Amino acid sequence: MAGGLHSSPGGAAPVDPDTSASTPSADAAASAGAGAATPTSAAPETPSPAPTPTTEDATFTIVAAGDVLPHTTVLKNAEDGSGGWDFTPLWDAVTPWISAADLAICHLEVPVVAPGTQPIGYPVFGAPTTIARDLQEAGWDGCSTASNHAVDQGWPGIVATLDALDAAGLGHAGTARTAEEATQPQLYRLSRGGRDITVAHLAATYGTNGLPIPAQEPWSVQLIDPSRLIAQAQAARAAGADLVIASIHWGVEYQDAPNADQTTLAQQLADSGAVDLVIGNHPHVPQPVALLDGGPSGEGMWVAYSLGNFISNQDSKCCRAQTATGALVSVSVSSTDADPARVTGLEWSGVTVDRLGAQRVYPLPDLIAGRLDAPALTLSPTEIATREQLLTDVMAPAPERTAPPVPTGDPAVVVPRS
């Protein structure tokens, strides 16, 4: 994999033709008689030194979100009327927040169904292939795929999921089609401030709901193993990664606070000095963010214990009111000559699903500010304010972002894992 800091060599300065070689003298011409003048030997050129590459301090933003969980009603609302599925209308209101990120990472909790298999919702999920296309068109660069539903469609579903993500140009981490692919982190490359920055993405899950991981492909789903995660992060950094992100599917469903397993693992990753950022999912409700001691620079490691749901059919009617909300985290990264990539801050923004309003996902800041034309919206101003407060109660004191990030350069380049 590519290293973190690169520069383009500058060309030599042009040579003045009037001084690059001597011309025949008059005496030499006379001694040659009527014949042609005898040229003198050319003086050797002194190459000009290559200019020092110029780099600048730069910043960029990584955005991550909660569970993409297409229940049966989500699938129904995504039907396009011609026997297919189009999820774009469901999350169109959030697209400006995703497409503006320099690197956007989702959590695809469910597998894609194999060809010839019909999509299905809870309890054994299988999404249509078009979900990968629609995620990419919304601005996502890649997704974590390790979850408790990763083997809901068996080995064919694992393969179909990664094939669909590849076809859409999306990165992926957490499941694999080959033993070699299982050892590879997903890499993303960004050019900022005159340097190339490599971001590595790892992912793991606590389990698979008791469904067996394919016996012939035991490496196909990465389970949580602290030593292995740390070794993978260290290997990625040694091979040139400037920043390492770990997406972890962990915790207890519907709990607002992380449990001991989550906090212990997060601190182990922070203490390793190899992981810059941890993004958590699975509880279906938001959990706090924290800056832990440790991290690669010794200045701490950010962890978002759970980002809740991005899209689902959950709310107070089935579960808890908080399941109708999720958080986008906007992570600021700085790049300098001294440190090619370092997380310098984290902000959150709320999103919510209007289950009765055609399953649409909305950014809460836009709803509160009245910035959206949302004819399908059924949520009252009181309900919107309640959902915002539920998020604030959990995510504070981390700062809230109330407007989309601003892109700082060209989109990230997705490096294929296989």
C-alpha positions in Angstrom: 0.0 0.0 0.0 1.1 3.5 -0.6 2.9 5.5 2.0 1.5 8.6 3.7 3.6 11.4 2.5 4.5 11.9 -1.2 5.6 14.8 -3.4 5.9 15.4 -7.1 9.5 16.0 -8.2 10.1 19.3 -9.8 11.7 19.5 -13.2 15.2 21.1 -13.8 15.2 24.8 -14.7 15.5 25.5 -18.5 19.1 26.1 -19.6 20.0 29.3 -21.4 21.1 28.4 -25.0 23.5 31.4 -25.1 25.6 30.0 -22.3 25.2 26.3 -22.5 28.1 25.7 -25.0 31.1 27.7 -26.3 31.3 28.8 -30.0 34.3 28.5 -32.4 37.0 31.2 -31.9 38.3 33.3 -34.9 41.8 31.8 -34.6 40.4 28.3 -34.9 38.4 29.3 -38.0 41.5 30.8 -39.6 43.7 27.8 -39.0 41.1 25.6 -40.6 41.6 27.4 -43.9 38.8 27.0 -46.3 37.4 24.0 -44.5 34.6 24.0 -42.0 35.2 25.5 -38.6 36.2 23.0 -35.9 33.8 23.3 -33.0 35.2 23.3 -29.5 34.0 20.8 -26.8 30.8 21.7 -25.1 31.1 22.6 -21.4 29.2 20.1 -19.2 25.9 21.3 -17.9 25.4 21.9 -14.2 21.9 20.6 -13.4 19.8 23.0 -11.5 18.6 21.6 -8.1 15.1 20.4 -8.0 12.8 22.9 -6.1 11.8 21.9 -2.6 8.3 20.4 -2.7 5.8 22.8 -1.2 3.2 21.5 1.3 0.6 23.3 3.3 -1.3 22.6 6.5 -4.6 21.1 5.5 -7.8 19.8 7.0 -10.5 17.4 5.9 -13.7 15.9 7.3 -14.7 12.3 7.8 -18.5 11.7 8.3 -19.9 8.4 9.7 -23.5 7.3 10.4 -25.6 4.7 12.1 -27.2 1.5 11.0 -28.5 1.1 7.4 -31.2 -1.3 8.4 -33.8 -1.9 5.7 -36.8 -3.5 7.4 -39.7 -4.8 5.3 -41.4 -1.4 5.4 -38.2 0.4 4.3 -38.0 -2.0 1.4 -41.7 -1.4 0.5 -41.2 2.4 0.5 -38.2 1.9 -1.7 -40.1 0.1 -4.4 -39.7 1.9 -7.7 -42.9 0.7 -9.3 -41.2 -1.5 -11.9 -40.2 -4.4 -9.8 -37.0 -2.8 -8.5 -35.9 -0.7 -5.5 -34.7 2.9 -5.3 -33.6 4.1 -1.8 -32.7 7.6 -3.1 -36.0 9.3 -2.2 -35.8 7.9 1.3 -32.5 9.6 2.3 -32.4 12.4 -0.3 -32.8 15.1 2.4 -29.6 13.9 4.1 -27.5 13.6 0.9 -26.1 17.2 1.1 -24.6 16.3 4.5 -23.0 13.1 3.1 -21.8 14.2 -0.3 -20.1 17.3 1.3 -17.8 15.0 3.4 -14.2 14.4 2.2 -14.6 10.8 3.3 -18.0 9.3 4.2 -18.4 5.8 5.8 -21.7 4.1 6.4 -22.6 0.9 8.3 -24.4 -1.5 6.1 -25.8 -3.8 8.7 -27.5 -6.3 6.4 -26.2 -8.4 3.5 -27.3 -8.1 -0.1 -29.2 -11.1 -1.5 -27.6 -13.4 -4.1 -28.9 -13.3 -7.6 -32.3 -14.9 -7.9 -33.1 -14.3 -4.2 -35.9 -12.0 -3.1 -35.0 -9.2 -0.7 -36.4 -9.6 2.8 -36.6 -7.8 6.1 -36.6 -8.8 9.8 -35.5 -11.1 11.2 -33.3 -12.6 8.5 -32.4 -9.6 6.4 -31.4 -9.4 2.7 -31.2 -6.1 0.8 -31.5 -5.7 -3.0 -28.3 -5.0 -4.9 -29.5 -1.5 -5.7 -28.9 -0.4 -2.1 -25.1 -0.3 -2.9 -25.7 1.9 -6.0 -28.0 4.3 -4.0 -25.5 4.6 -1.1 -22.8 5.6 -3.5 -24.9 8.1 -5.3 -25.8 9.7 -1.9 -22.1 10.4 -1.4 -20.9 7.5 0.7 -17.4 6.3 -0.1 -17.6 2.9 1.7 -19.3 0.9 4.5 -18.5 -1.4 7.3 -20.1 -4.8 6.8 -19.3 -6.8 10.0 -22.5 -7.1 12.0 -24.7 -9.6 13.7 -26.7 -9.9 10.5 -23.6 -10.5 8.2 -24.4 -14.1 7.6 -28.2 -13.8 7.3 -27.9 -14.8 3.7 -25.1 -17.3 4.2 -21.9 -17.4 2.2 -23.8 -16.4 -1.0 -24.9 -13.2 0.7 -21.4 -12.3 1.9 -20.1 -12.6 -1.7 -23.1 -10.8 -3.2 -22.7 -7.9 -0.7 -19.0 -7.3 -1.5 -19.6 -7.8 -5.2 -22.4 -5.2 -5.1 -20.2 -2.7 -3.2 -17.3 -3.2 -5.6 -19.6 -2.7 -8.6 -20.8 0.6 -7.1 -17.3 1.8 -6.4 -17.7 1.6 -2.6 -15.1 0.4 -0.1 -15.9 -2.2 2.5 -14.4 -3.6 5.7 -15.4 -6.4 8.1 -16.3 -9.3 5.7 -14.3 -11.0 3.0 -14.5 -13.3 0.0 -11.0 -14.8 0.3 -8.5 -15.4 3.1 -6.2 -12.8 1.5 -8.9 -10.2 1.4 -9.6 -10.8 5.0 -6.1 -9.6 5.9 -6.5 -6.3 4.0 -7.8 -3.1 5.5 -9.9 -0.9 3.2 -7.8 2.0 2.1 -8.9 5.4 1.0 -6.5 8.1 -0.4 -7.0 11.8 -0.3 -4.7 14.5 -1.7 -4.6 17.5 0.6 -2.1 20.3 1.2 0.4 18.9 -1.4 0.5 15.5 0.2 -1.2 12.1 -0.3 -3.0 10.8 2.8 -3.9 7.2 3.3 -6.8 6.2 5.6 -7.2 2.6 6.6 -10.5 1.2 7.7 -11.0 -2.0 9.8 -14.3 -3.5 11.1 -15.4 -6.3 13.4 -18.6 -7.6 15.1 -19.3 -9.3 18.5 -21.1 -12.2 16.8 -23.7 -13.3 14.1 -26.9 -14.0 16.1 -25.9 -17.6 16.6 -25.9 -18.3 12.8 -22.7 -20.1 11.9 -19.9 -18.4 9.9 -19.3 -20.6 6.9 -17.1 -23.5 8.0 -15.0 -23.4 4.8 -14.6 -19.7 5.1 -13.9 -19.0 8.8 -12.2 -15.7 7.9 -15.3 -14.4 6.0 -16.6 -12.4 9.0 -14.2 -10.6 11.3 -15.2 -11.1 15.0 -14.0 -8.9 17.7 -10.5 -9.9 18.8 -8.6 -7.0 20.4 -5.1 -8.5 19.7 -6.0 -9.0 16.0 -7.5 -5.6 15.6 -4.4 -3.9 17.1 -2.1 -6.1 15.0 -4.1 -5.1 11.9 -3.9 -1.4 12.8 -0.2 -1.6 13.4 0.4 -3.4 10.1 -1.6 -0.8 8.3 0.4 2.0 9.8 3.7 0.2 9.1 2.7 -0.2 5.5 2.0 3.5 5.1 -1.5 4.3 6.5 -1.6 7.8 8.1 -4.9 7.3 9.9 -6.7 4.2 11.1 -10.4 3.9 11.7 -12.1 0.9 13.4 -15.8 0.3 13.0 -17.0 -2.0 15.8 -20.4 -3.7 16.1 -20.9 -4.1 19.8 -22.9 -3.3 22.9 -26.4 -4.0 24.0 -29.5 -3.1 22.0 -31.5 0.0 23.2 -29.0 1.0 25.9 -28.1 4.6 26.0 -24.7 4.0 27.7 -21.8 1.8 26.6 -21.2 -1.4 28.7 -18.0 -2.6 30.2 -17.1 -4.6 27.1 -17.3 -1.5 24.9 -15.3 0.7 27.2 -12.6 -1.9 27.8 -12.1 -2.6 24.1 -12.1 1.1 23.3 -9.4 1.8 25.8 -7.3 -1.1 24.6 -7.4 0.3 21.1 -6.5 3.8 22.4 -3.7 2.4 24.5 -2.2 0.6 21.4 -1.4 3.9 19.8 -2.4 2.4 16.4 -6.0 3.5 16.1 -7.1 7.1 15.5 -10.9 6.8 15.7 -13.5 4.2 16.7 -17.0 4.2 15.3 -19.6 2.0 17.1 -22.9 0.6 16.0 -25.5 -2.1 16.9 -27.4 -0.7 20.0 -29.9 1.1 17.6 -29.9 4.1 19.9 -27.2 6.8 20.1 -24.6 6.5 22.8 -22.1 9.1 23.9 -18.8 10.1 22.3 -15.6 10.3 24.4 -12.0 11.3 24.0 -9.9 8.6 25.6 -6.3 8.8 26.8 -3.8 7.3 24.4 -4.1 7.4 20.6 -1.2 7.5 18.1 0.0 10.9 19.1 -0.7 10.5 22.8 -3.2 13.3 22.6 -6.2 11.0 22.9 -8.4 8.8 20.7 -12.1 9.6 19.9 -14.7 7.0 20.2 -18.4 7.2 19.2 -19.9 4.3 21.1 -23.0 4.1 19.0 -24.5 6.2 16.2 -28.0 4.7 16.5 -30.0 4.1 13.3 -29.5 5.9 10.0 -32.6 4.3 8.4 -34.9 1.7 9.9 -38.5 1.1 10.8 -37.9 1.5 14.5 -39.4 4.1 16.8 -41.4 4.2 20.1 -44.1 1.9 18.6 -41.8 -1.1 18.6 -38.8 -0.3 20.7 -37.7 3.0 22.3 -38.2 6.5 21.1 -34.5 6.9 20.6 -34.4 4.3 17.8 -36.0 6.8 15.5 -32.9 9.0 15.7 -29.3 8.6 14.9 -26.2 10.7 14.8 -23.9 11.8 12.0 -20.4 12.4 13.4 -18.2 14.9 11.5 -14.6 14.2 12.4 -12.0 16.9 11.7 -8.6 15.8 10.6 -5.5 18.0 10.3 -2.5 17.3 8.0 0.8 19.0 8.6 4.5 18.3 7.8 5.0 17.2 11.4 1.9 14.8 11.3 0.3 13.8 8.0 -3.0 13.1 9.6 -4.4 13.6 13.1 -7.9 13.7 14.5 -8.4 17.2 16.0 -12.1 17.2 16.8 -15.5 15.6 16.6 -19.0 17.1 16.2 -22.4 15.4 15.9 -25.6 16.2 14.0 -29.0 14.5 14.5 -30.9 12.6 11.9 -34.4 11.1 12.2 -36.7 8.8 10.3 -40.3 9.7 9.8 -41.7 6.1 9.8 -45.3 7.2 8.9 -44.1 9.7 6.3 -42.9 7.3 3.6 -39.8 6.3 5.7 -37.9 9.5 4.9 -34.7 10.3 6.7 -34.2 14.0 7.7 -31.3 16.0 9.2 -32.8 17.4 12.5 -30.9 20.8 12.1 -32.6 21.4 8.8 -36.0 20.5 10.1 -35.6 22.8 13.1 -34.4 25.7 11.0 -37.1 25.2 8.4 -34.6 24.7 5.6 -36.4 21.7 4.0 -39.2 21.4 1.6 -40.6 18.1 3.0 -44.2 17.5 1.7 -44.2 13.9 3.1 -43.3 15.0 6.6 -45.7 13.9 9.4 -43.6 14.9 12.4 -45.0 17.8 14.4 -42.6 20.6 15.5 -43.1 19.3 19.1 -42.0 15.8 18.1 -39.0 17.1 16.1 -37.9 19.1 19.2 -38.4 16.1 21.4 -36.2 13.9 19.1 -33.5 16.6 19.1 -33.5 16.8 22.9 -33.2 13.0 23.2 -30.0 13.2 21.1 -28.7 16.2 22.9 -29.2 14.4 26.3 -26.8 11.7 25.1 -24.3 13.4 22.8 -23.6 16.5 24.9 -21.1 17.8 25.8 -19.6 17.1 22.4 -20.4 20.1 20.1 -23.3 19.9 17.7 -22.8 20.7 14.0 -25.9 22.5 12.5 -24.8 22.7 8.8 -23.1 20.3 6.4 -19.3 20.2 6.2 -17.5 21.9 3.3 -15.4 19.8 1.0 -11.7 20.6 1.1 -10.5 18.9 -2.1 -11.1 16.1 -4.6 -13.1 13.1 -3.5 -11.4 10.2 -1.8 -10.0 7.4 -4.0 -11.2 4.0 -3.0 -8.4 1.4 -3.2 -9.8 -2.1 -4.0 -9.1 -4.8 -1.3 -8.8 -7.6 -3.9 
